[in-house]
Every structure is written in structure tokens, then in C-alpha cells.
Amino acid sequence: MSQTPKPKYIIAHFDAHGVATAVARARSLSISADKVYAKYPTTGPEQLPNYIDTFFPTLVNHDVEIIDIPVNVRNPKQYIDTINRLAQNTSVTIFDHHKTDYQFATIITAKLVIFGSGVEMAEALSDERNASLAYIGVVADRDPSILSKFTRDVVNAELLPLANKLDMLVRQDADVALKNLITTPDPVEYLRTVSVQYPPEALAKQVGIIRRGLGISIIELKGGICISKDVV
């Protein structure tokens, strides 16, 4: 695990990967659920600056970790200015795996840790007890680096169904999903037993054929329309 000081707050991207990684991190460090934040759309790259300025107005002694939220390439100045202002008075560490961050590394004054893959980030931010949940997040992100840890058969049979469940829970309400995963005794078992539909019922009624795999999910709708998603 990372040797950075134990954070007082964790802010994570609102997708399944960000939520799973943040939960694994929080559980590994025994950080309570009320100190971990992931909410659509406020903890995404575009709205993170406003979120920080709203909920951390004093910008002093918060010891913040930001997980899986890359620099907003559409407005990098706003993102970087906010992060740097926060970092003036408190410890700020950004953990990410998006290669778009490299170009901003020299102008971000917060500690910026860019991992080479989702698997590397999962293993750095979680202990052995919580690594399984972090790996599920990697699968939810359709990151092929997961194949460095598990065979494709294991991924598709064991991890992908849980990743799909997590994806749907997060889409319903990222904050609720995060809190449930932190407070439940066993988050992986929670995902196994929780009832959730994948894909959503509204879409499933239109689906003709669904083909799923680690790298690609193709949904062919009746009428010849094809929607592709999660393509690596």
C-alpha cells in the first residue's frame, strides 16, 4: 500500500472503478463512510473544482486523497488552480491511472501518483483483504490489465458479473453504493447477493442480442441500431 499519511477525506470518481477503489482504500485504512465521497456528477473531472470549493471552503488541514479523477482536459486551468490552492494548506494526493495526466504533472503542486494500469492502482491502494473489490473495479473499467492477474475465463465467469452489478448500483446512486460497500461486513459477498438488473430494464426490453466480454460490450437493438460501449 501507499506510504502517504492516512487521509481524513477521500474523494473518488463516481463510476464503478472509482467507487470500488475508494471503498477498498477506505476499508484498508479503516476510514469511516462519512469521510468518503463519490457522487454523480459532482465528483467527476468537470465539477470537482466546484465540489472542493463548496465542501472544503477553509482549505486547511484536510489531508485529502483524490482517486480516479483525472485532470479535466477541457478546462485544465480550473482543475489545476483548485487543486493547487487546496494543496497550499493541506496534504493532497491524487491517485490516478489516466495517461492524460502526464502533461500536467509539472504544474500540479499536489502529490500526483499516476499508475501504469488499473491493477497497479488496485494493489497499491488496498490491502490483501480488500484487493478483490479493487480488482472488480478494474473489470468494471474494462481495463485489460486485469488479465495480468486472472485468466479471461475467471474474469468473465467470476469477476465480470460482480462488476456489472457494481456498475448498475453506482449508476443508480454512487454515494449510496459507496456507503453500503464500506459498511457491509463483506463487500464482495454483498455484490454476490444484492439483486440488481443488468442491463437496465428499460434497455433490456429493446435488446435483441447482447454479447459481453472483458474488452467490449455490444448491444444490438431491434431495428438494426447498434450501440457499442466499454470498448478498450
Contacts in CASP RR format, 6 or more apart in sequence:
PFRMAT RR
TARGET T0000
AUTHOR 0000-0000-0000
METHOD contacts of the structure
MODEL  1
MSQTPKPKYIIAHFDAHGVATAVARARSLSISADKVYAKYPTTGPEQLPN
YIDTFFPTLVNHDVEIIDIPVNVRNPKQYIDTINRLAQNTSVTIFDHHKT
DYQFATIITAKLVIFGSGVEMAEALSDERNASLAYIGVVADRDPSILSKF
TRDVVNAELLPLANKLDMLVRQDADVALKNLITTPDPVEYLRTVSVQYPP
EALAKQVGIIRRGLGISIIELKGGICISKDVV
1 28 0 8 1.000
1 124 0 8 1.000
1 125 0 8 1.000
1 126 0 8 1.000
1 127 0 8 1.000
2 93 0 8 1.000
2 95 0 8 1.000
2 113 0 8 1.000
2 124 0 8 1.000
2 125 0 8 1.000
4 65 0 8 1.000
4 91 0 8 1.000
4 93 0 8 1.000
4 111 0 8 1.000
5 63 0 8 1.000
5 91 0 8 1.000
6 29 0 8 1.000
6 31 0 8 1.000
6 63 0 8 1.000
7 29 0 8 1.000
7 31 0 8 1.000
7 63 0 8 1.000
7 64 0 8 1.000
7 65 0 8 1.000
7 91 0 8 1.000
7 93 0 8 1.000
8 35 0 8 1.000
8 61 0 8 1.000
8 62 0 8 1.000
8 63 0 8 1.000
8 64 0 8 1.000
9 35 0 8 1.000
9 36 0 8 1.000
9 37 0 8 1.000
9 56 0 8 1.000
9 62 0 8 1.000
9 63 0 8 1.000
9 64 0 8 1.000
9 65 0 8 1.000
10 22 0 8 1.000
10 25 0 8 1.000
10 26 0 8 1.000
10 31 0 8 1.000
10 35 0 8 1.000
10 36 0 8 1.000
10 37 0 8 1.000
10 64 0 8 1.000
10 65 0 8 1.000
10 66 0 8 1.000
10 67 0 8 1.000
11 36 0 8 1.000
11 37 0 8 1.000
11 38 0 8 1.000
11 43 0 8 1.000
11 48 0 8 1.000
11 51 0 8 1.000
11 52 0 8 1.000
11 64 0 8 1.000
11 65 0 8 1.000
11 66 0 8 1.000
11 67 0 8 1.000
11 69 0 8 1.000
12 18 0 8 1.000
12 19 0 8 1.000
12 21 0 8 1.000
12 22 0 8 1.000
12 36 0 8 1.000
12 37 0 8 1.000
12 38 0 8 1.000
12 43 0 8 1.000
12 66 0 8 1.000
12 67 0 8 1.000
12 68 0 8 1.000
12 69 0 8 1.000
12 178 0 8 1.000
13 19 0 8 1.000
13 38 0 8 1.000
13 43 0 8 1.000
13 44 0 8 1.000
13 67 0 8 1.000
13 68 0 8 1.000
13 69 0 8 1.000
14 38 0 8 1.000
14 39 0 8 1.000
14 40 0 8 1.000
14 41 0 8 1.000
14 42 0 8 1.000
14 43 0 8 1.000
14 44 0 8 1.000
14 170 0 8 1.000
14 174 0 8 1.000
15 68 0 8 1.000
15 140 0 8 1.000
15 141 0 8 1.000
15 167 0 8 1.000
15 170 0 8 1.000
15 174 0 8 1.000
16 137 0 8 1.000
16 140 0 8 1.000
16 141 0 8 1.000
16 163 0 8 1.000
16 166 0 8 1.000
16 167 0 8 1.000
16 169 0 8 1.000
16 170 0 8 1.000
17 68 0 8 1.000
17 118 0 8 1.000
17 137 0 8 1.000
17 138 0 8 1.000
17 140 0 8 1.000
17 141 0 8 1.000
17 143 0 8 1.000
18 38 0 8 1.000
18 67 0 8 1.000
18 68 0 8 1.000
18 137 0 8 1.000
19 38 0 8 1.000
19 137 0 8 1.000
19 166 0 8 1.000
19 170 0 8 1.000
19 174 0 8 1.000
19 177 0 8 1.000
19 178 0 8 1.000
19 181 0 8 1.000
20 133 0 8 1.000
20 134 0 8 1.000
20 136 0 8 1.000
20 137 0 8 1.000
20 138 0 8 1.000
20 140 0 8 1.000
20 166 0 8 1.000
20 181 0 8 1.000
21 67 0 8 1.000
21 68 0 8 1.000
21 95 0 8 1.000
21 121 0 8 1.000
21 122 0 8 1.000
21 125 0 8 1.000
21 126 0 8 1.000
21 134 0 8 1.000
21 137 0 8 1.000
22 36 0 8 1.000
22 38 0 8 1.000
22 67 0 8 1.000
22 68 0 8 1.000
22 178 0 8 1.000
23 36 0 8 1.000
23 130 0 8 1.000
23 133 0 8 1.000
23 178 0 8 1.000
23 181 0 8 1.000
23 182 0 8 1.000
23 187 0 8 1.000
24 122 0 8 1.000
24 125 0 8 1.000
24 126 0 8 1.000
24 130 0 8 1.000
24 131 0 8 1.000
24 133 0 8 1.000
24 134 0 8 1.000
25 31 0 8 1.000
25 65 0 8 1.000
25 67 0 8 1.000
25 125 0 8 1.000
25 126 0 8 1.000
25 130 0 8 1.000
26 32 0 8 1.000
26 33 0 8 1.000
26 35 0 8 1.000
26 36 0 8 1.000
26 182 0 8 1.000
27 126 0 8 1.000
27 129 0 8 1.000
27 130 0 8 1.000
27 133 0 8 1.000
27 182 0 8 1.000
27 187 0 8 1.000
28 125 0 8 1.000
28 126 0 8 1.000
28 127 0 8 1.000
28 129 0 8 1.000
28 130 0 8 1.000
32 182 0 8 1.000
33 178 0 8 1.000
33 179 0 8 1.000
33 182 0 8 1.000
33 183 0 8 1.000
36 178 0 8 1.000
36 182 0 8 1.000
37 43 0 8 1.000
37 51 0 8 1.000
37 55 0 8 1.000
37 175 0 8 1.000
37 178 0 8 1.000
38 170 0 8 1.000
38 174 0 8 1.000
38 175 0 8 1.000
38 178 0 8 1.000
39 174 0 8 1.000
39 175 0 8 1.000
40 174 0 8 1.000
41 47 0 8 1.000
42 48 0 8 1.000
42 50 0 8 1.000
42 51 0 8 1.000
43 51 0 8 1.000
43 69 0 8 1.000
43 174 0 8 1.000
44 69 0 8 1.000
45 69 0 8 1.000
45 70 0 8 1.000
45 71 0 8 1.000
45 72 0 8 1.000
45 73 0 8 1.000
45 79 0 8 1.000
46 72 0 8 1.000
46 74 0 8 1.000
46 75 0 8 1.000
48 66 0 8 1.000
48 69 0 8 1.000
48 72 0 8 1.000
48 79 0 8 1.000
48 82 0 8 1.000
49 78 0 8 1.000
49 79 0 8 1.000
49 81 0 8 1.000
49 82 0 8 1.000
49 83 0 8 1.000
52 82 0 8 1.000
52 83 0 8 1.000
52 86 0 8 1.000
53 82 0 8 1.000
56 62 0 8 1.000
56 64 0 8 1.000
56 86 0 8 1.000
59 85 0 8 1.000
59 86 0 8 1.000
59 88 0 8 1.000
59 89 0 8 1.000
59 90 0 8 1.000
60 89 0 8 1.000
60 90 0 8 1.000
61 89 0 8 1.000
61 90 0 8 1.000
62 86 0 8 1.000
62 90 0 8 1.000
62 91 0 8 1.000
63 90 0 8 1.000
63 91 0 8 1.000
64 86 0 8 1.000
64 90 0 8 1.000
64 91 0 8 1.000
64 92 0 8 1.000
64 93 0 8 1.000
65 92 0 8 1.000
65 93 0 8 1.000
65 94 0 8 1.000
65 95 0 8 1.000
66 83 0 8 1.000
66 92 0 8 1.000
66 93 0 8 1.000
66 94 0 8 1.000
66 95 0 8 1.000
66 96 0 8 1.000
66 110 0 8 1.000
67 95 0 8 1.000
67 96 0 8 1.000
67 125 0 8 1.000
68 95 0 8 1.000
68 96 0 8 1.000
68 97 0 8 1.000
68 121 0 8 1.000
69 94 0 8 1.000
69 96 0 8 1.000
70 96 0 8 1.000
70 98 0 8 1.000
70 100 0 8 1.000
70 101 0 8 1.000
71 79 0 8 1.000
71 80 0 8 1.000
71 100 0 8 1.000
71 101 0 8 1.000
71 104 0 8 1.000
71 108 0 8 1.000
72 78 0 8 1.000
72 79 0 8 1.000
73 100 0 8 1.000
76 104 0 8 1.000
80 104 0 8 1.000
80 107 0 8 1.000
80 108 0 8 1.000
83 92 0 8 1.000
83 94 0 8 1.000
83 108 0 8 1.000
83 109 0 8 1.000
83 110 0 8 1.000
84 107 0 8 1.000
84 108 0 8 1.000
84 109 0 8 1.000
84 110 0 8 1.000
86 92 0 8 1.000
86 110 0 8 1.000
87 109 0 8 1.000
87 110 0 8 1.000
88 109 0 8 1.000
91 111 0 8 1.000
92 110 0 8 1.000
92 111 0 8 1.000
93 110 0 8 1.000
93 111 0 8 1.000
93 112 0 8 1.000
93 113 0 8 1.000
94 101 0 8 1.000
94 108 0 8 1.000
94 110 0 8 1.000
94 111 0 8 1.000
94 112 0 8 1.000
94 113 0 8 1.000
95 113 0 8 1.000
95 115 0 8 1.000
95 121 0 8 1.000
95 124 0 8 1.000
95 125 0 8 1.000
96 112 0 8 1.000
96 113 0 8 1.000
96 114 0 8 1.000
96 115 0 8 1.000
96 121 0 8 1.000
97 114 0 8 1.000
97 115 0 8 1.000
97 116 0 8 1.000
97 117 0 8 1.000
97 118 0 8 1.000
97 120 0 8 1.000
97 121 0 8 1.000
97 143 0 8 1.000
98 114 0 8 1.000
99 114 0 8 1.000
101 112 0 8 1.000
101 114 0 8 1.000
102 114 0 8 1.000
105 112 0 8 1.000
105 114 0 8 1.000
113 124 0 8 1.000
115 121 0 8 1.000
115 124 0 8 1.000
116 145 0 8 1.000
117 143 0 8 1.000
117 145 0 8 1.000
117 148 0 8 1.000
118 138 0 8 1.000
118 141 0 8 1.000
118 143 0 8 1.000
118 145 0 8 1.000
118 146 0 8 1.000
119 135 0 8 1.000
119 138 0 8 1.000
119 143 0 8 1.000
119 145 0 8 1.000
119 146 0 8 1.000
119 148 0 8 1.000
119 149 0 8 1.000
120 145 0 8 1.000
121 134 0 8 1.000
122 131 0 8 1.000
122 134 0 8 1.000
122 135 0 8 1.000
122 137 0 8 1.000
122 138 0 8 1.000
123 131 0 8 1.000
123 134 0 8 1.000
125 134 0 8 1.000
126 133 0 8 1.000
126 134 0 8 1.000
130 187 0 8 1.000
132 188 0 8 1.000
133 181 0 8 1.000
133 187 0 8 1.000
133 188 0 8 1.000
135 146 0 8 1.000
135 149 0 8 1.000
135 150 0 8 1.000
135 159 0 8 1.000
136 159 0 8 1.000
136 162 0 8 1.000
136 163 0 8 1.000
136 166 0 8 1.000
136 188 0 8 1.000
136 191 0 8 1.000
137 163 0 8 1.000
137 166 0 8 1.000
138 145 0 8 1.000
138 146 0 8 1.000
139 146 0 8 1.000
139 155 0 8 1.000
139 159 0 8 1.000
139 160 0 8 1.000
139 162 0 8 1.000
139 163 0 8 1.000
139 214 0 8 1.000
140 163 0 8 1.000
140 164 0 8 1.000
140 166 0 8 1.000
140 167 0 8 1.000
142 214 0 8 1.000
142 215 0 8 1.000
142 216 0 8 1.000
142 217 0 8 1.000
142 230 0 8 1.000
142 231 0 8 1.000
142 232 0 8 1.000
143 232 0 8 1.000
144 214 0 8 1.000
144 215 0 8 1.000
144 232 0 8 1.000
146 155 0 8 1.000
146 159 0 8 1.000
146 214 0 8 1.000
147 155 0 8 1.000
147 214 0 8 1.000
150 158 0 8 1.000
150 159 0 8 1.000
152 214 0 8 1.000
155 214 0 8 1.000
156 212 0 8 1.000
156 213 0 8 1.000
156 214 0 8 1.000
160 212 0 8 1.000
160 213 0 8 1.000
160 214 0 8 1.000
162 188 0 8 1.000
162 191 0 8 1.000
162 192 0 8 1.000
164 198 0 8 1.000
164 212 0 8 1.000
165 191 0 8 1.000
165 194 0 8 1.000
165 196 0 8 1.000
165 198 0 8 1.000
166 177 0 8 1.000
166 191 0 8 1.000
167 198 0 8 1.000
168 196 0 8 1.000
168 197 0 8 1.000
168 198 0 8 1.000
168 199 0 8 1.000
168 200 0 8 1.000
169 176 0 8 1.000
169 177 0 8 1.000
169 180 0 8 1.000
169 194 0 8 1.000
169 196 0 8 1.000
170 177 0 8 1.000
171 200 0 8 1.000
172 196 0 8 1.000
180 190 0 8 1.000
181 187 0 8 1.000
181 190 0 8 1.000
184 190 0 8 1.000
197 204 0 8 1.000
199 207 0 8 1.000
199 210 0 8 1.000
199 219 0 8 1.000
203 219 0 8 1.000
206 221 0 8 1.000
206 222 0 8 1.000
207 219 0 8 1.000
207 220 0 8 1.000
207 221 0 8 1.000
207 222 0 8 1.000
208 220 0 8 1.000
208 221 0 8 1.000
208 222 0 8 1.000
209 219 0 8 1.000
209 220 0 8 1.000
210 217 0 8 1.000
210 218 0 8 1.000
210 219 0 8 1.000
210 220 0 8 1.000
211 217 0 8 1.000
211 218 0 8 1.000
214 232 0 8 1.000
215 230 0 8 1.000
215 231 0 8 1.000
215 232 0 8 1.000
216 228 0 8 1.000
216 230 0 8 1.000
216 231 0 8 1.000
216 232 0 8 1.000
217 228 0 8 1.000
217 229 0 8 1.000
217 230 0 8 1.000
218 226 0 8 1.000
218 227 0 8 1.000
218 228 0 8 1.000
219 226 0 8 1.000
219 227 0 8 1.000
219 228 0 8 1.000
219 229 0 8 1.000
220 226 0 8 1.000
221 227 0 8 1.000
END
